[in-house]
Amino acid sequence: MDFNVKKLASGAGLFFTRAVQFTEEKLGQAEKTELDAHFENLMGRADCTKHWTEKIFRQTEVLLQPNPSARIEEFLYEKLDRKAPSRITNGELLGQHMQDAAKEFGPGTPYGTTLIEVGECQRRLGAAEREFLQTSAVSFLAPLRNFLEGDWRTISKERRLLENLRLDLDACKTRLKKAKVAEAKAAAEHELRVAQTEFDRQAEVTRLLLEGISSTHVNHLRCLHEFVEAQAAYYKQCHFHMQELQKELARLPNAFTLNSTHAMATATSASEGAGSPVETDTLEIEEVQAPATGTRKAKVLYDYDAADSSELSLLADELITVYTVPGMDSDWLIGERGNQKGKVPVTYLELLS
């Protein structure tokens, strides 16, 4: 108990001495041991590294996880040394909703079929995003965090210790100057030598740690390259999935053209049934959809597989000859390609002449 009290008293006295020395230095009443220019440059570089590493780390966190609540949750799991539950991405959730909606609307309808295709693409995009987030967290965020919570804390601790030893050294110098008696001077000189030795030793330790910042920059440079590679791979995947989706959608029937064709045919039938004159524009539009006489060239818009022997299979971008026959459904034409002939759907064609 006595030992603890003495230790506490000694610590309080040391703290008081350092406080007095610090105050007198600020007031210009005491001299201060200055570090050399190289050492000051190392400390400035270390402070700059810490400042910008912290900013880059925080903003990267926001980029990878914009939701503050999710970031806090992940932080708590990490501090508790527990694995955070796997989180579904927004893209994956959107894709799931689209595919569930397609089941309700009917997967065989144009809207339902498109929802299925777009939903599957969104799920792939979401999975690619999740992989990118995991890769970036390990290869980029983790090294930055390790520096801030590991190396930088060690550097800060050793710098504080160096500053305390510097205050002790300057306090010893002050006591030596004030000593009048030879015995007091001898004691002060001994304390000064001890303080100088401890300060020099700590300065060397701190200098080595500060010089290690160069290695930190090299490590972070490598991590930055890995982050860019992961980002490039992610966006490449996204571009590929979107291109595949566009190709897939191009193969599906154009529901807008189909609806327009039915609407025009209905309107024309209604006008004829009522005995009202049919305008020239209407006749022209209806003729484009299904010419009454003669043959025309047509460009195939989408691939089409014949349902039976009466139909003609089509390949996108090929040119065929088409014509109609009396009494034929306006949604269909007769198509010819060489010696092959059969019915083809109007909505799969672009009539040229």
C-alpha positions in Angstrom: 0.0 0.0 0.0 2.8 2.4 0.9 4.6 1.6 -2.4 1.5 2.5 -4.4 1.1 5.7 -2.5 4.7 6.6 -3.1 4.4 5.7 -6.8 1.2 7.8 -7.1 2.9 10.7 -5.4 6.0 10.4 -7.7 3.7 10.2 -10.8 1.8 13.3 -9.7 5.1 15.2 -9.1 6.4 14.2 -12.5 3.2 15.3 -14.1 3.3 18.7 -12.3 7.0 19.2 -13.4 6.1 18.6 -17.0 3.1 20.9 -16.8 5.2 23.7 -15.3 7.9 23.2 -18.0 5.3 23.2 -20.8 3.6 26.3 -19.5 6.9 28.2 -19.1 7.9 27.2 -22.7 4.6 28.6 -24.0 5.2 31.8 -22.1 8.7 32.0 -23.4 10.2 31.7 -19.9 12.0 28.4 -20.6 14.1 27.0 -23.4 12.8 24.1 -25.5 14.9 21.3 -27.0 14.2 21.4 -30.7 14.2 18.3 -32.9 16.2 18.4 -36.1 14.7 19.3 -39.5 14.7 15.7 -40.8 12.8 14.6 -37.7 10.2 17.4 -38.0 9.7 16.5 -41.7 9.1 12.9 -40.8 6.5 13.9 -38.2 4.8 16.2 -40.7 4.7 13.5 -43.3 3.2 11.0 -40.8 0.5 13.5 -39.8 -0.4 14.1 -43.4 -0.5 10.3 -44.0 -2.8 9.8 -41.1 -5.1 12.7 -42.1 -5.6 11.7 -45.7 -5.8 7.9 -45.0 -8.6 8.6 -42.5 -10.5 10.7 -45.1 -10.0 8.2 -47.9 -11.0 5.3 -45.6 -14.2 7.1 -44.4 -15.3 8.1 -47.9 -14.6 4.6 -49.3 -16.8 3.3 -46.6 -19.6 5.6 -47.7 -19.0 4.6 -51.3 -19.3 0.9 -50.6 -22.1 1.2 -48.0 -24.1 4.4 -48.3 -26.5 3.3 -45.6 -25.2 4.8 -42.2 -27.2 2.3 -40.1 -25.7 -0.6 -42.0 -22.2 0.8 -41.5 -22.8 1.1 -37.8 -24.1 -2.4 -37.6 -21.1 -3.8 -39.4 -18.8 -1.8 -37.1 -20.4 -3.2 -34.0 -20.2 -6.8 -35.3 -16.5 -6.2 -36.0 -15.8 -4.8 -32.6 -17.6 -7.8 -31.0 -15.5 -10.0 -33.2 -18.5 -11.6 -34.7 -19.3 -12.2 -38.4 -22.0 -9.9 -39.8 -25.0 -11.6 -41.4 -24.9 -11.8 -45.2 -26.8 -8.8 -46.5 -28.7 -9.0 -49.8 -28.0 -6.2 -52.2 -30.6 -3.7 -53.5 -30.1 -5.1 -57.0 -30.8 -8.7 -55.9 -33.9 -7.5 -54.0 -35.2 -5.7 -57.0 -34.6 -8.7 -59.2 -36.5 -10.9 -56.8 -39.5 -8.5 -56.7 -39.6 -8.4 -60.5 -39.6 -12.1 -60.8 -42.3 -12.5 -58.2 -44.4 -9.9 -60.1 -43.9 -11.9 -63.3 -45.5 -14.9 -61.6 -48.6 -12.8 -60.8 -48.9 -11.2 -64.2 -48.2 -14.4 -66.1 -44.8 -15.4 -67.2 -46.1 -16.0 -70.8 -47.3 -12.4 -71.3 -44.9 -9.9 -72.9 -44.7 -7.9 -69.6 -44.2 -11.0 -67.5 -41.5 -12.4 -69.8 -39.7 -9.1 -69.8 -39.9 -8.8 -66.0 -38.3 -12.3 -65.7 -35.4 -11.3 -68.0 -34.8 -7.9 -66.3 -35.2 -9.4 -62.9 -32.6 -12.1 -63.5 -30.2 -9.4 -64.8 -30.8 -7.3 -61.7 -30.0 -10.3 -59.5 -26.7 -10.9 -61.5 -25.8 -7.2 -61.1 -26.6 -7.4 -57.3 -24.4 -10.5 -57.0 -21.6 -8.8 -58.8 -21.9 -5.8 -56.5 -21.8 -8.0 -53.4 -18.6 -9.7 -54.7 -17.1 -6.3 -55.4 -17.9 -5.0 -51.9 -16.4 -8.1 -50.2 -13.2 -7.9 -52.3 -12.8 -4.2 -51.7 -13.4 -4.6 -48.0 -10.6 -7.1 -47.7 -8.0 -5.7 -50.2 -8.5 -2.0 -49.6 -10.5 -1.0 -46.5 -8.8 -3.5 -44.2 -5.2 -2.3 -44.8 -6.2 1.3 -44.3 -8.1 0.4 -41.1 -5.1 -1.6 -39.8 -2.8 1.4 -40.3 -5.2 3.8 -38.5 -5.9 1.4 -35.6 -2.5 -0.3 -35.4 0.6 1.4 -36.8 -0.7 4.9 -36.2 -1.7 4.3 -32.6 1.8 2.9 -32.0 3.4 6.0 -33.6 1.2 8.3 -31.6 2.0 6.5 -28.3 5.8 6.7 -28.9 5.5 10.4 -29.9 3.7 11.2 -26.7 6.4 9.4 -24.8 9.1 11.3 -26.6 7.4 14.6 -25.8 7.2 13.7 -22.1 10.9 12.7 -22.1 11.7 16.0 -23.9 9.9 17.9 -21.2 11.8 16.0 -18.5 15.1 16.8 -20.3 14.3 20.5 -20.5 13.2 20.5 -16.8 16.6 19.0 -15.9 18.4 21.7 -17.9 16.4 24.3 -16.0 17.2 22.8 -12.6 20.9 22.7 -13.5 20.9 26.4 -14.4 19.2 27.2 -11.1 21.5 25.0 -9.0 23.8 27.1 -6.8 25.4 24.6 -4.5 28.0 22.2 -5.9 26.2 19.2 -4.5 22.9 20.3 -6.1 24.7 20.9 -9.4 26.2 17.4 -9.4 22.8 15.9 -8.8 21.3 18.0 -11.5 24.0 17.0 -14.0 23.4 13.3 -13.2 19.7 13.7 -13.8 20.4 15.6 -17.0 22.6 12.8 -18.3 20.0 10.2 -17.5 17.2 12.3 -19.1 19.3 12.9 -22.2 20.0 9.2 -22.6 16.3 8.3 -22.3 15.4 11.1 -24.7 17.9 10.0 -27.3 16.8 6.4 -27.1 13.2 7.3 -27.5 13.9 9.7 -30.3 15.6 6.8 -32.2 12.7 4.5 -31.7 10.2 7.2 -32.8 12.3 8.1 -35.8 12.4 4.5 -37.0 8.6 4.3 -36.7 8.2 7.5 -38.7 10.5 6.3 -41.4 8.3 3.2 -41.7 5.6 5.5 -43.2 7.4 5.0 -46.5 6.6 1.3 -46.3 3.0 2.2 -45.5 2.7 4.2 -48.6 4.1 1.3 -50.7 1.6 -1.1 -49.1 -1.3 1.4 -49.6 -0.2 1.9 -53.3 -0.5 -1.9 -53.9 -3.9 -1.9 -52.2 -5.1 1.0 -54.3 -4.1 -0.9 -57.5 -6.1 -3.9 -56.2 -9.1 -1.7 -55.5 -9.0 -0.3 -59.0 -8.8 -3.8 -60.5 -11.8 -4.9 -58.4 -13.7 -1.9 -59.5 -12.9 -2.4 -63.2 -13.9 -6.0 -63.0 -17.2 -5.1 -61.3 -18.1 -2.5 -64.0 -17.0 -4.9 -66.7 -19.4 -7.5 -65.4 -22.2 -5.0 -65.1 -21.6 -3.9 -68.7 -21.6 -7.5 -69.9 -24.9 -8.3 -68.1 -26.6 -5.2 -69.5 -25.5 -6.0 -73.0 -26.8 -9.6 -72.7 -30.1 -8.2 -71.3 -30.4 -5.9 -74.3 -29.9 -8.7 -76.7 -32.4 -10.9 -74.9 -35.0 -8.1 -74.9 -34.4 -7.6 -78.6 -35.5 -11.2 -79.3 -38.8 -10.8 -77.5 -41.9 -9.7 -79.4 -42.5 -5.9 -79.4 -45.6 -5.5 -77.4 -46.0 -1.9 -78.3 -46.1 -2.7 -82.1 -48.5 -5.6 -81.4 -50.9 -3.4 -79.4 -50.8 -0.7 -82.1 -51.6 -3.2 -84.8 -54.6 -4.6 -82.9 -55.8 -1.1 -82.1 -55.6 0.0 -85.7 -57.3 -3.1 -87.0 -60.1 -2.7 -84.5 -60.6 1.0 -85.3 -60.7 0.2 -89.1 -63.3 -2.6 -88.6 -65.4 -0.3 -86.5 -65.3 2.5 -89.1 -66.2 0.2 -92.0 -69.1 -1.4 -90.0 -70.6 2.0 -89.3 -70.4 3.0 -92.9 -68.2 5.9 -92.3 -65.5 6.8 -94.8 -62.0 5.6 -94.0 -59.2 8.3 -94.1 -56.2 7.9 -96.5 -53.7 7.9 -93.6 -55.5 4.9 -92.0 -55.4 3.0 -95.2 -51.7 3.6 -95.6 -50.9 2.5 -92.0 -53.0 -0.6 -92.4 -51.4 -1.4 -95.7 -47.9 -1.3 -94.1 -49.1 -3.8 -91.5 -50.7 -6.1 -94.1 -50.6 -5.1 -97.8 -53.8 -6.1 -99.7 -52.1 -7.1 -103.0 -48.6 -7.6 -104.4 -45.4 -8.6 -102.8 -43.0 -6.5 -100.6 -39.6 -6.9 -99.1 -39.4 -7.1 -95.3 -36.5 -7.1 -92.8 -36.8 -9.6 -89.9 -36.6 -7.9 -86.6 -36.3 -10.9 -84.2 -35.7 -14.6 -84.5 -38.9 -16.7 -84.8 -39.3 -20.4 -84.5 -42.2 -21.8 -86.6 -44.9 -23.4 -84.4 -46.0 -25.9 -87.2 -45.4 -26.7 -90.8 -47.7 -23.9 -92.0 -45.3 -21.2 -90.6 -41.9 -20.1 -91.7 -39.0 -19.8 -89.2 -37.2 -16.4 -89.3 -33.7 -15.2 -88.4 -33.1 -11.6 -87.2 -31.8 -9.2 -89.9 -32.6 -11.4 -92.9 -34.6 -10.1 -95.9 -37.7 -12.0 -97.1 -40.5 -11.5 -99.5 -44.0 -11.1 -98.0 -47.6 -10.8 -99.3 -51.1 -11.5 -98.1 -54.0 -13.6 -99.3 -57.7 -12.9 -99.2 -59.3 -13.7 -95.8 -56.0 -13.9 -94.0 -55.6 -12.7 -90.4 -54.2 -9.2 -90.5 -51.6 -10.2 -87.9 -50.0 -12.6 -90.3 -48.4 -12.5 -93.8 -47.1 -15.1 -96.2 -43.4 -15.1 -96.3 -41.0 -16.5 -98.9 -37.3 -17.3 -98.7 -36.1 -19.1 -101.8 -38.1 -22.3 -102.1 -39.4 -22.0 -98.5 -42.8 -20.5 -97.8 -45.1 -20.1 -94.8 -47.0 -17.8 -92.5 -45.0 -15.1 -90.5 -46.1 -12.7 -87.8 -46.3 -9.0 -88.8 -44.9 -7.9 -85.5 -41.6 -9.6 -86.3 -41.1 -7.6 -89.6 -40.2 -4.2 -90.8 -41.8 -3.7 -94.3 -39.4 -2.0 -96.6 -41.2 -1.4 -100.0 
